[in-house]
Amino acid sequence: MHTSRRGLFGLGALLAFTGTAHAAEMEAGGVLFALPVTTVPIVGSKQRFPVRRIYCIGRNYPAHAKEMGSDPRSEPPFFFEKPTDAVQYVEPGTIADHPYPSLTQMYQHEIELVAFLKSGGVNIPVEHALDHVFGYTVGLDMTRRDLQHQMGNQKKPWEIGKSFEQSAPVGAVTPALGPLAAGRIRLTVNGEVKQDSDIGQVMWNEAEIISRLSHQVRLSAGDVIFTGTPEGVGPVKRGDRLLAEIAGLEPLSVTIA
């Protein structure tokens, strides 16, 4: 699988159409006010990837499922969403300030491989799922763990622990040259290794994730999928420097501010 010029052109057309349609609605008096479009730069291109929705799979690495108190042998895949303003773009080669959020005393890191879709559909067969992938990047699913646990213990939705502004730092999108089925995934905090695994250790691979998710919702161009985090998640505090790395992709680094 590779990304062609046609694929890049398609993204450009999508952005142009979105902007033109939005402007037309504004002129016609159909929209009260404009909202920003979340986009992420593409490596080697002047174009940007427009983000429609952000999906995340939970507990996709067996060892992480165990450290979270789950049995990976009996749990089917489940998904949650983050808002588009959760995206915090981190330029390659820089260290971005990442704000410590409100309400939490247990803010935790989770490194993940992130897939960006150029097309979608419903009930996508596993064998065709990767045809919809435009590219990849390194991402962080930053989590207010205490709030997540509090809501979970009360049998209530725990999106307050996951879905908030700037909770999803990501790097630039690297166009896909093929599936990323294996490769080291590692996160350090102040130089100390905290998470260290291989993306091939997931219970549900990238194609299976896309297929499963497409049976629940209609996937579309612009959708972003966080594919799970390995074991070793843990707390961060202000001043900590995080370095997230996945083989073959640009590393991502933030300082908790």
C-alpha positions as CSV (number, residue, x, y, z in Angstrom):
1,M,0.0,0.0,0.0
2,H,1.3,3.5,-0.8
3,T,0.0,7.0,-0.9
4,S,-0.3,8.5,-4.4
5,R,-0.4,12.0,-5.7
6,R,-4.0,11.3,-6.3
7,G,-4.5,10.6,-2.6
8,L,-2.9,13.9,-1.7
9,F,-4.9,15.7,-4.3
10,G,-8.1,14.2,-2.8
11,L,-7.2,15.6,0.6
12,G,-6.6,19.0,-0.9
13,A,-10.0,18.8,-2.7
14,L,-11.7,17.8,0.6
15,L,-10.2,20.8,2.4
16,A,-11.1,23.2,-0.5
17,F,-14.6,21.9,-0.7
18,T,-15.1,22.2,3.1
19,G,-13.9,25.7,3.1
20,T,-15.9,26.7,0.1
21,A,-19.1,25.1,1.3
22,H,-18.7,26.7,4.7
23,A,-18.1,30.1,3.2
24,A,-21.2,29.7,1.0
25,E,-23.3,28.9,4.0
26,M,-22.0,31.9,5.9
27,E,-22.9,34.2,3.0
28,A,-26.4,32.6,2.8
29,G,-27.0,33.3,6.4
30,G,-27.3,29.6,7.3
31,V,-24.5,29.4,9.8
32,L,-24.4,31.6,12.9
33,F,-20.6,31.7,13.3
34,A,-17.6,29.9,11.9
35,L,-15.7,27.1,13.7
36,P,-12.1,26.3,13.2
37,V,-11.2,23.2,11.2
38,T,-8.6,21.0,13.0
39,T,-5.8,19.9,10.7
40,V,-2.5,18.2,11.0
41,P,0.5,18.8,8.7
42,I,1.7,16.0,6.4
43,V,5.3,15.0,6.2
44,G,6.8,16.0,2.8
45,S,3.7,18.0,1.7
46,K,2.3,21.5,1.9
47,Q,-1.1,20.0,2.4
48,R,-2.7,19.3,5.8
49,F,-4.9,16.4,7.0
50,P,-8.4,17.6,8.1
51,V,-9.6,15.8,11.3
52,R,-13.2,14.7,11.3
53,R,-13.5,12.4,14.3
54,I,-11.0,10.9,16.8
55,Y,-11.6,7.3,17.8
56,C,-9.6,5.3,20.4
57,I,-9.6,1.6,21.2
58,G,-9.3,0.7,24.9
59,R,-6.9,-1.9,26.4
60,N,-5.6,-3.3,23.2
61,Y,-2.2,-4.6,24.6
62,P,-2.7,-7.7,26.9
63,A,-0.2,-6.4,29.5
64,H,-1.9,-3.0,29.7
65,A,-5.3,-4.7,30.0
66,K,-3.9,-6.7,33.0
67,E,-2.4,-3.6,34.7
68,M,-5.8,-1.9,34.3
69,G,-7.5,-4.9,36.1
70,S,-9.0,-6.5,33.0
71,D,-8.8,-10.0,31.5
72,P,-7.6,-9.6,27.9
73,R,-8.8,-13.1,27.0
74,S,-12.5,-12.3,27.7
75,E,-12.8,-8.7,26.7
76,P,-14.0,-7.7,23.2
77,P,-12.6,-4.5,21.7
78,F,-14.3,-1.3,22.8
79,F,-14.0,2.3,21.6
80,F,-14.4,5.9,22.8
81,E,-14.0,9.3,21.2
82,K,-12.1,12.5,21.8
83,P,-13.2,15.9,20.5
84,T,-11.3,17.4,17.6
85,D,-9.9,20.1,19.8
86,A,-8.1,17.4,21.8
87,V,-5.5,17.5,19.0
88,Q,-2.3,19.3,20.0
89,Y,0.1,19.3,17.1
90,V,3.7,19.0,18.0
91,E,6.2,20.0,15.3
92,P,9.0,17.4,14.6
93,G,12.2,18.4,16.3
94,T,10.5,20.6,18.9
95,I,9.4,20.2,22.5
96,A,5.9,21.6,23.0
97,D,4.4,22.8,26.3
98,H,1.5,20.5,27.2
99,P,-0.8,22.0,29.8
100,Y,-1.6,20.1,33.0
101,P,-5.4,20.0,33.0
102,S,-7.9,21.0,35.7
103,L,-9.6,18.7,38.2
104,T,-7.0,15.9,38.3
105,Q,-4.3,14.8,40.7
106,M,-3.4,11.7,38.6
107,Y,-2.5,12.8,35.1
108,Q,-1.1,9.9,33.1
109,H,0.7,9.2,29.8
110,E,-0.2,6.7,27.1
111,I,1.8,6.4,23.9
112,E,-0.1,5.1,20.9
113,L,0.3,4.5,17.1
114,V,-2.2,6.7,15.4
115,A,-3.8,6.0,12.0
116,F,-5.3,8.6,9.7
117,L,-8.0,7.5,7.2
118,K,-8.4,8.8,3.6
119,S,-11.7,7.0,3.0
120,G,-14.1,4.9,4.9
121,G,-17.5,3.1,4.8
122,V,-19.5,0.6,6.9
123,N,-18.9,-3.1,7.5
124,I,-15.4,-2.9,6.0
125,P,-13.9,-6.4,5.5
126,V,-10.6,-6.9,7.3
127,E,-8.8,-7.7,4.1
128,H,-9.7,-4.3,2.6
129,A,-9.4,-2.2,5.8
130,L,-5.8,-1.0,5.2
131,D,-6.8,0.4,1.8
132,H,-8.5,3.2,3.8
133,V,-5.3,4.3,5.6
134,F,-3.6,7.5,4.5
135,G,-0.8,7.6,7.1
136,Y,0.5,7.4,10.6
137,T,2.0,9.3,13.5
138,V,3.0,9.0,17.1
139,G,0.3,10.2,19.6
140,L,-0.3,10.5,23.3
141,D,-3.7,9.7,24.9
142,M,-3.3,11.8,28.0
143,T,-5.6,10.7,30.7
144,R,-7.1,12.1,33.9
145,R,-6.9,8.7,35.5
146,D,-8.5,9.6,38.8
147,L,-11.5,11.0,37.1
148,Q,-11.7,8.0,34.8
149,H,-11.6,5.6,37.8
150,Q,-14.1,7.6,39.8
151,M,-16.7,7.6,37.0
152,G,-16.0,3.9,36.2
153,N,-16.5,2.9,39.8
154,Q,-19.9,4.7,39.7
155,K,-20.8,2.8,36.5
156,K,-21.0,6.1,34.7
157,P,-19.3,7.2,31.4
158,W,-15.7,8.1,32.0
159,E,-15.2,10.5,29.0
160,I,-14.2,13.3,31.5
161,G,-11.0,11.4,32.1
162,K,-10.2,11.1,28.3
163,S,-12.1,13.6,26.3
164,F,-10.9,17.2,26.9
165,E,-9.0,19.9,25.0
166,Q,-5.3,19.1,24.1
167,S,-5.6,15.6,25.5
168,A,-4.2,14.1,22.2
169,P,-0.8,15.4,21.3
170,V,0.2,14.2,17.8
171,G,3.1,14.6,15.4
172,A,2.9,15.2,11.6
173,V,1.3,12.5,9.5
174,T,3.7,10.3,7.7
175,P,2.1,8.9,4.5
176,A,1.8,5.1,4.5
177,L,4.1,3.0,2.4
178,G,2.5,-0.1,3.8
179,P,1.0,-1.4,7.0
180,L,2.9,-0.9,10.3
181,A,2.6,-4.4,11.7
182,A,5.6,-4.4,14.0
183,G,8.1,-2.0,15.4
184,R,9.3,-0.6,18.7
185,I,7.0,1.7,20.7
186,R,8.7,3.5,23.6
187,L,8.0,6.4,25.9
188,T,10.5,8.0,28.4
189,V,9.8,10.5,31.1
190,N,12.9,12.7,32.0
191,G,15.0,10.1,30.2
192,E,13.7,7.1,32.1
193,V,11.9,4.4,30.1
194,K,8.3,4.0,31.2
195,Q,6.7,2.2,28.3
196,D,8.6,-0.1,26.0
197,S,7.0,-2.7,23.7
198,D,6.3,-3.6,20.0
199,I,3.2,-2.5,18.1
200,G,2.9,-6.1,17.0
201,Q,1.9,-7.1,20.5
202,V,-1.7,-5.7,20.1
203,M,-4.7,-8.1,20.5
204,W,-6.5,-6.4,17.6
205,N,-4.3,-5.3,14.7
206,E,-4.9,-2.2,12.7
207,A,-7.0,-3.8,10.0
208,E,-9.2,-5.6,12.6
209,I,-9.7,-2.3,14.5
210,I,-10.9,-0.5,11.3
211,S,-13.2,-3.3,10.4
212,R,-14.7,-3.7,13.9
213,L,-15.2,0.0,14.3
214,S,-16.9,0.3,10.8
215,H,-19.5,-2.2,12.1
216,Q,-20.4,0.3,14.8
217,V,-20.2,3.6,12.9
218,R,-19.7,4.8,9.4
219,L,-16.0,5.7,9.0
220,S,-15.0,8.6,6.7
221,A,-12.1,10.4,5.3
222,G,-10.6,12.5,8.1
223,D,-11.2,10.0,10.8
224,V,-8.3,9.4,13.2
225,I,-7.8,6.2,15.2
226,F,-5.6,5.7,18.3
227,T,-4.7,2.0,18.3
228,G,-3.9,1.4,21.9
229,T,-1.1,1.7,24.5
230,P,1.3,-0.8,25.9
231,E,1.9,-1.5,29.6
232,G,3.7,1.0,31.8
233,V,1.3,3.9,31.9
234,G,2.0,6.2,34.7
235,P,1.7,9.7,36.3
236,V,3.3,12.9,35.1
237,K,3.8,16.2,36.9
238,R,4.6,19.7,35.8
239,G,8.1,20.0,34.5
240,D,8.3,16.4,33.3
241,R,9.6,15.9,29.7
242,L,8.1,13.1,27.7
243,L,9.6,11.6,24.6
244,A,7.4,9.3,22.5
245,E,8.9,7.1,19.8
246,I,7.7,4.5,17.3
247,A,10.0,2.9,14.8
248,G,9.7,4.5,11.3
249,L,7.9,7.7,12.5
250,E,9.0,11.1,13.7
251,P,9.3,11.2,17.5
252,L,7.1,13.5,19.6
253,S,8.2,15.4,22.7
254,V,6.3,17.5,25.2
255,T,7.0,19.2,28.6
256,I,4.2,19.1,31.1
257,A,3.5,22.8,31.8
